[in-house]
């Protein structure tokens, strides 16, 4: 089966497939095709777009910036790279990744349009996560999984002011439905495995409820001595109007992208909260972790240089105004829903109570370094609120301005729940 620009034939799960090239201006259209290889999972099919030097493969067309632009000097080196229309078997997310050590044009942007039900949709910005850093455990750098719903085609184009692309750039098509563990529908509490509910614990759906294929994650738990702070994130997965039925598929796409494409050991965040108020376990062991047990803390992969002594909660969506982080149009005021913030407060009160954290207090975190979006050198001590945001420790817009502005009230809500106001 072939991965073609206009012929439906993506072979998700096949060992290799041929990608016909798109000839760019001045290139030989009869040049041979390149090979796209399957990642270490039947749920992912990836195509290589650049080589180890950042040179575009023949799967990309290349165009210079339009002549006569308003600022010709600024656009002289700008180039647009495009995959052309690629269609085939169904997938529900796409992922972009590149060599971890690669230099990346800070002005690089990406756009995609999705083919679904015989129709090509509008162009949307794809968040590249250039301000989100790379977790210490990751093997590759990359963008968040971009949710497409059940699609069968995509076209991706990159605009680079410097005319360059990252080294070993790959485009991945992610299909969680290929996972043997994927639920056919959202599981209810009645069909979950029985377990002891901890004091103050809200309803938290298990990993199997969103279909985690446990064979993909590292075995065992990544433990740490304790927890001193919570960091709030948003996922920027491209869709704020998802349905309740789509939530497990979106979360599973994040999982597969991070493990199979980016090389994480497990889900990056400890918990995820959806817009309907659903709370989902992300990283394995996050429900069980608490002081004085065999799992005093679980080490996450959510904040470069500050994973130690923290846990991460990701709100499913994009809360940065005016679509500045990509995906569907967020408008000027993309606030989290009341159900979402209520569940977030419940979750934080539960864990803050276990670790005896003061919700309206502050604490000190020590940077593990790493550079990039972590501006704090190794060993630097940072004073932060006990309930902080990703942007409080890294140079990033996460968790979005409209979520960030709710944090003072969130801290008060958590304190009220604990009777410590």
N, C-alpha and C positions, 0 to 999 in steps of 0.2 A: 504494500500500500504506500501511497506517496503523499507527501505533505506539499500541497500545491497552492498556488495563488488564487486560482478560480475554480479548480475542480475539487469537490468535496471528498477529501481522502486523508485527513490526519489519522495516523494509526496510533492512538494512545495505547501504550503498553507494548508496542512492537519494538524489537531490539534496535532497529535502525530504519531510517526512511530517507528518501531522496528529496531534496528541496530544490526545485527549479529556481534559477537565479532571476533577479530583475536587473536588466542591463541598465547601467547609468550612462549619462551622457559621456561619450568618448570611450565606452568599454565595449568589448566584443560580446554581442548577445549570444554567440554560439559557445561561450565558455562552459566548461563542465559544471555539473551541479555539485553542491556540497552535501555532506552527510550530517543529519541530526541524530543524536543518540538519546536513548532513553536513560533517565536517571535511575537511581537504585530503588525504584518503586514503580508499580504498574499504574499509579495514579498520576504520574508526571511524564510529559514528553517535552524535551528541550531541544532548541535549535541554536547553534552558535552563530552569533552575528558579527563578532570581531575576533581576531586572533590574539595571541599573547602580547602583541605590540600595539594593540588597539586599531589595527588596520581592518576596515570593513570587509566582511566576506562577501561573496557574490550573491548572498541572499538579500543584500541591501542595495537599493538604488541611492545615488548620491546627487544632490543638486546644490549649487551655490545659491547664496541669498539673492533675491530679486535685485536687478539693477535699478538705479534711480531711487533707492531708499532714502528716507529723510536724513538719516545719518549714515552716509555711505561709508565713512571711515570706520564706524563701529561695526558695520555689517559686512565689510570686505571679506573677512575670513569665515563668516557664518555659513554653516552648511545644514542641509536638511537630509536626513537619512530615513528611508522608508522600507518597510518589509513588503509593501504591496498587500493585496488582499489574500489572506490565507484562510481556507475553509476546510472542514473535515468533520470528524466525529465530535460529539458534545464534550464540553468542559464547562466549569463554573467559575474559574478564576484564572487570571494570567499572572505570571511573575517575571520580574526582570532582576538579573543578578550579574555580578562582575567580579573580577579578581579582587581579593580583599585589600591588597597593597596598591591597587591601581590609583593613579591620579585621575580625578574626575573634574571636568569643566564645571565650575561652580554655577554657571548660568545654564547648564544643560536642562532641558525640559523634554517631556515625552507626552504624546497624545495617542489615544486609541479610538477606534470605532469598532463596534461589535456587530456581528451578523447573527440574527436570531429570527426564526420563523420566516425566512426568505427575504428579510429586509435588513439593510445596513442602517444602523443607528447613527446619531450625531457624534461628532468628535468630542472626546472628553479628556481633560488633563489626567495623566497618570502620576500620582505622587511617587517621587523617586527616593524619598527618605534621606536626602543628602544631609539633612540636619539632625538625623536621629542616631548617628554613630554606629559602630559595629561592636556587638557584644564580644567579650573576650573569647567565648566558646565557639563563635561562628567561624566557619571555614571560608565563607564568601561574603562580600558585601552585596546589598541589594535593596530593592523596594519592597514595601508591604504587598501582600497578595491583593490583587485588584479584582473585586467580585464582579462577575459578568452575568450572573444568573445562568440558566442553561443555554449556552450559545454554541454555535458550530463554526464560527469564523471570527477573525480579528485582523485588523490592520494597525500597525504601530509605526509611528514616525517620531524621530528624535530631532530636536533643534538645538544646535550647539553654536554659541557665539564664537568659540575658538576653532570650530570645525573639527573637533575631535570627539572620540567616544572612549569609554572605559575599556580596559584590556579584558579579553575573554568575556565579552558581553553575551549573555544568553537570554532568550525568550522561552519561557516555560508555560505550557498549558496544563492546568491542574484539574483533575477530575476525581474528587473524593468519592464519587459513586463507585469507583473501582475498588475501594477499600472493602474487605470482607467484614469490617466492623461497623460500617456506616449504617445507622438506623434508617428504616424506611420512613419513619416519622418521629417527631419528638417524643421521647419516652416520658411516661408519667411516673410520679413517685411510687405508684403501686407496683411497678414492674422493675424497680431498682433493687440491687442486692441489699439485704438488710444490713444495717450497721448502727452503731450507737451514736445518737445525736449528742453533740457537745452542748454544754450550757450556753445559752445565748445565741446558738447557731441559727441563722436564717436558712431557708430552703436553698441548698446549693446542689445543682445538677452535677452528676458525675461525668467523668471523661467519656464513659461509654454512651452517655446520653447524646453527645455530639458526634459519636462514631470514631473515637480515637483508635487507630490501629497501633496497639501497644508494641507490636514487633518493630516499629520504626524507631521508637525512642530508646535512649540509652537504658540499660537495665539498672535496677536499683534506684536509690534516691540521691540527689545532689544536696547534701545537708550543709547547714551552716550553724554556728553556735546559738544565734539569737536574732531577734528582729528589733530594730530601734525606730523605724519609720516606714510609712506607706507612701509609695509614689503612684500618682494618678496619671493615666495615659489615655489617648484615644487611638483607635486602630487605623483610621484613614483608609478603609477598605473600598472606598469608591461609591458607597450607597448608604444614604441615611433613611431611605423609605422602605427598607427591607421588611418582609412579612415575618410573622412569628415562626412560620414553617421553614423559612430560609435560614434562620439563625444557626442551626447545627452545621449546615453546609458552609456557611461563611467562616465559622470558627474552625472547622476542619480544614478549610483552604489555608488559613493562617498557619495551622499546625504543619501541614504538608509542605508549604512553601519554606517555612523556617527549618524544618528537619531535612527534607530531601534536596532542596535547592540551595539553601544557605548554609547547611551543615551544622545547625544547632543540635544539642543533645535532646531537646524536648521543647515543649511549648514555651514561648518567651515570657509570658505573664503568668502570675499565680492564679488570677481570676479574671473573668470577663463578665461585664454587665451589659445586657441588651436594653433596647429602648422600651421594652414591655415590662422591665423590672426583673427579668430572669437573671439569676446568678449562676455562673458556670465555672467549674473547676478547670483551670488551664494546666499549669505544670503539675506533674504527678507528685502527690504527697502534700499538696497545699492545704487540703482540708484537715489532714491529720496533724500537721505541724503545730506544736505548742511547747512551751517550756516544760522541762522536767520529764520529757519522754524521749524515746529513741530517735524522734525527729524534732529536735528543738527548733529547727528552721530549715526552710528549703531555699537553696541558692537559685535565683532566677537568671534570666538573660534579657532584661528589659531596660537597663540604663548603664551606658558605658562608664566603667570605673566606679559605679555605685550600686552594684548588685549585692555586695556584702552588707548585711545588717538591714536590708530593706525587703519589702515585698511589693510587687507591682499589680495594680488593678487597671484593666483596660476597659474603657467605655466604647462599645461597638458603634462606630460612626466617626464623623468628622465635625468638629466644633470650632473650626476656624472660619470666620466670616468670608463671604464673597468668593467661595470656591478656591481660595488661594492655595490650598493643599491638594486639590485635585478631586476627581470623581464627579458625581452629579452636583448641580448647582446648590450650594448651601444657603445662599441668600445672606442678608446682612445680620441675621440674628439666630444662628443655629444652636439654640440652647438644648441641653439634655432634657428629656421628658421628666415629669414629676415622678413617675414610676421608677425611672432610672436612678434619680438622685436619692429617692427613698431607699431603694435597695442598696445603693452604694453606702449610704449612712449605716444601714443595718449590718452590712458586711464589715465595714471598718470598726464599728462598735464591738462586734464579736471578736475580731482579732486584737484590737486595742485592749480589750478587757483581758484577754488571755496573756498578753505580754506586759500588762500594767503600764500602758502608754498613756500619756496625758494628751488628749486630742487637740487641745488649744496651746500646748506647750511646744518647746523646741528641743532639739537634740543635736549631737555632733556626728557627722559621718566622715570617714577617712577615704580619700580618693585612692583608687588603685591605678590611676594614670590611664594611659592608652592613647592620649592625644585625640586628634580629630575633633568631634563635638564635645569632648570632655576637656575644658580649658584648665582644669586643676591638676597640677603635677602629682606624681605619686607621693603619698604621705601628707598631702595638704588636708587640713581639717576644715570642714564646712559646717557652719551653723545653719540649720534648716528647720522649718516647722515639722513637727511629728507627722502631720498629714501634709505632704508636699506634692508638687507636680514634677513631671519629668524635666520641665524647663528650669526648675530650681537647682538642678545639678548638672544639666547639659545645655549646650547651646542649641535650642530647638524650639519650635512653635508648639510642640506637644505639651498639654492635651487640647490645644485650641483655646483662643481667647475667651470664648463664651462659656467654656467649662471652667477655665482657670478663674474667672471672676466669681464663680459660685463657691470657691474653696473656703473663704471665711465663714460663710453660713453653714457649709458642710461640717466644718470643725465644731461649730456650736451644736449642730444636730447630734453629732457623735457624742459630744460631752453630755448633752441632755439625756441621751439614751443610757449613759453610764452613771448618771447622777452626779457628775463631777463639774457641772457648770458653776 
